[in-house]
Amino acid sequence: MKQKENILIIGAGLCGSLLALRLAQRGYNVSVYESRPDLRTTDISAGRSINLALSDRGFKALRLANVEDKAREICIPMKGRLMHDTKGNTFASNYSGRDNEYINSISRGDLNGMLLTEADTYDNLTIHFNTECETVDLDTNTVHFKNRNTNEAFNVTADVIFGTDGAGSELRKSYFLQRKFLFSFSQNFLTHGYKELEIPAAVDGSHQISKDYLHIWPRGEYMLIALPNLDGSFTVTLFLGHEEGDYNFKDLDTEDNIKAFFQAQFPDALALIPNIADEFANNPTGALGTIKCSPWHYKGNTLILGDAAHAVVPFYGQGMNASFEDVAVLDSIIDKHEGNWETIFKTYQSVRKADADAIGELAEENYYEMRDHVANPMFKTKRQLEMQLEKHFPEHYFSKYSMVTFNENIGYHEAMTKGRAQDKAILNMIADNEISITADMTYEQLEKALQKVQEKTNNIIDDDNVAKTMHH
């Protein structure tokens, strides 16, 4: 095989930089083109979420590229959610009943910078910044670029082209516009948007609220969340309707309105955000959408990965983890079929598509769970049981959240199917008083509960399968 094929990657964000690193490690000649300046020398956070949740699937891919340890050095572990009510009371809910399971707050810029710096150590990998992709000619495998500094246009032809250029992908647009094949595409926006604010560090540089949790202020129609940063600050994100509801972004147009809203709904957070009006004025309101499309590849010439292929809303903390997992899945398929890109791309799509669709659905579902259900008594009871089952039967019970977040060997689709059935089984048992859950359940009581949950979960999955077979 011609191992030294020339590979072109559009986009040097998180997915693109990890993909470039991995392909360079495999010996390919890799050129990456990024429209923005180098984030290691310029601040370009503008409107992108500043910190992200890194968990097991992401670490698995980073381990593959030999950079897991470097990523862990810049992480802050969060062992659960800390809910804040309108009176400023808090209650904690751990992510798992097992001790070693937590998610990690990490700065997008720091992680991306680390991957770029690592990529720079390979002679067979070059990164070009300030270079915008205008369009991709699918028949000739040529990308038309424009240099943002000089405005000069130029073309580059490559053996294989990867589009890791995010939700607004130019390669995906080329699939759509050039009509070389039947291309399906859907983009579904939530009626809610988001805005980022900041809780600064205390005078001595420490965190003003606990850095061991992801903080949530759930309020039904909207919510606030906060993730810790290494410098003692927190990045705070407000999720709120664009135009509808008693409160919405459109109406929060004056300092008085903004402060009145926060005073009524998030008083303890308001006390920690000194220049809230300035931040509201200067930080853009972002849109939240899910993208699904198919196919992801054109012949053996081009492939889209990450958000370009399956953007998700941020409510499962899996957007980056899913993109990193794309790289790991692709890498395992290259192991089997190296030299035949068409087979690699076809296999990749058939293996990955159902999982990518599933995390898109799970993320939208979790949005409603985070803003509405976390404070719901039945939901709290269910969590209580799940935590005890995970604690006492760590090998035999995994909540849906644990399967998605901590089990990198279970695909998203399987985690969704099994997790939904399990949720339904437990909620039905609670609603029908088939189970009484107390804080001091004996091992025998828990063992019985586990058997019941497993039995009912399997019945629900079997019924769903029967229904599907009849449907087809």
Secondary structure, DSSP 8 states (H G I E B T S, - for coil): --TT-EEEEE--SHHHHHHHHHHHHTT-EEEEE-SS--TTTS---TTS-SEEEE-HHHHHHHHHTT-HHHHHTT-EEE-EEEEE-TTS-EEEEES-SSTT--EEEEEHHHHHHHHHHHHTT-TTEEEE-SEEEEEEETTTTEEEEEETTT--EEEEE-SEEEE---TT-HHHHHHHHH-SS--EEEEEEEEEEEEEEEE---TTS--SS-TTEEEEEE-SS-EEEEEE-TTS-EEEEEEEESS-SSS-TTT--SHHHHHHHHHHH-HHHHTT-TTHHHHHHHS--EEEEEEEEE--EETTTEEE-THHHH---GGGS-HHHHHHHHHHHHHHHHHHHTT-HHHHHHHHHHHHHHHHHHHHHHHHHHHHHHHTGGG-HHHHHHHHHHHHHHHH-TTT---HHHHHHH-TTS-HHHHHHHHHHHHHHHHHHHHTT-----TT--HHHHHHHHHHHHHHHHHHHHHHHHHHHHH-
